[in-house]
Amino acid sequence: MSYDDVEIEDMEWNEELQVYTYPCPCGDLFQISKAELQSGEVMANCPSCTLFITVIYNIEDFLDKKQKDKFEPSKQQPVAAA
Amino acid sequence: MEEIEVNQSSESKEEEQRVWSWGAGTDGQLGTGCLQDELSPQLLHLPFSISTLACGGAHVLALTSCGRVFSWGRGTSGQLGRGDMVNSSYLKPISFFDGYSVTQLSAGWSHSGFVSDSGCLFTCGDGSFGQLGHGDYSSYCSPVKVSYFTNNNVQQIACGMRHSLVLLKDCLGNQVYGFGSGKRGQLGISKDKIRSVSLPQVTNGFEDVEIVGISANGDHSASLSANGHLYTWGKGFNKTSDSYIPQCLSSSLCFSKTALGWNHTLLLTVTRLYMTCSWQSSISVAGDGEVFMLGGSNHGVLSDPEKMSPAKPLSENSNEAALEKVSGLDDTKVVQIAAGAEHSALVTGNFQPSFFIYLSTYFSLAHLFSFLNAIADNGIIMTWGWGEHGQLGLGNTSDQTKPKAVSLDDEVQSNDASFQVYCGSGFTYAIRTLSLPSQT
């Protein structure tokens, strides 16, 4: 079962890992890539443990690559949960 | 651990201290010098005596009995305060505080807070949600004074996942401040949803209440009033709705301590002293020092999806998570509690030797031995909750729904020993301090 439901706007873009991240209670980070989001994936896994979260996002925000490359979660207006 | 910098005058040897760590360790937060999880307590060899610890997401801050501040663990956001942004499995002092006397510290998910004896507040680490309180969203790798508190009357700092709380002294009415992420209501500064603030703002709802302690973890905030009431705000427990204003827990119990996790809070009821009690009345007060839990519906079953309860339907007439007594402790008196993100720890009571001397004037040795057997569980550390990284220290990765005793592999069975336990997100520290008889 999903540990938590997290909106994409509450995740942080990690330039180094090229993934969106959110704190995992084990101390590591739940992670999901843009490619995964574009494919409709909603599960963000933690590389260190078995927990995962459900990411709430609007897939259309990630489909048009060129237009949406400027997407920065920390400055974005709240994304309506699908 | 040759990299440890030891530059301290010889500390008092009237106390002997042992420190153990266990749990998630891949960022160096266990202080073992290794980057791996440990399922059992690891005895650390520290060149200093610890006065207090603060454990965060994956880093640790230590205040030594000499007043120096050490840090280790994850440092990629600058939370170690050493002027860089790298992890360190070795304990090193934060040289910024040479010349300061730090009295209290707190470690959040990736930021750190320090209070000096002069009432100044310093923060460092991740500031991307404004949780450092400097009026910007920058991260700092060395402690920076929070200039907002011009009166230098800061008493306590509490760092959560992405927010911070501050308690001021002698400031009734405006005594609690919040800054950082406020999306779940964890700042308590407005009835409206506040995304984040980077300067301290007064937390509402304490105009007529004297607050003596604050606590923050995950997206939760909590405080205790002088008369033992618990207030919580921020993310709701057990899927109850978020609170944007501090809510007083409706309970007739009087609490002396609270420890927040990411989905639960532990509460310790007020403990009365046994010393002045007769044998009979000491039994009668055995109900004090009890531990209660608020939230935590999935505490101890996270690794088992079958047992995890889906979003609990709210009880029809209340949006308050139920307060439940932690089971399996019977009449054991608890003196300390600590909470990680998804695990819990406690220290059971330890009777003072003078109490036995007092008892021995009234009872035979046989009586005393039977009494000792009855309280054999005293002065130990117990853990429960999520155990996937060994954070319970029970030698395995299993979850536990009830407190289990941790074996510290320690030969000393002394009533002169006192224990402290501290929890980071996925790891745990235990400190045993032994008072040694004076050698002079």
Interface residues (C-beta under 8 A of the other chain):
Chain A: M1 Y3 D10 E12 P23 P25 C26 G27 D28 S48 C49 T50 L51 S74
Chain B: A24 T26 D27 Q29 G57 A58 R74 W109 S128 Y137 M161 K183 W262 L302 S303 P305 M308 P310 G340 A341 E342 W386 E388 H389 G424 S425 G426 F427
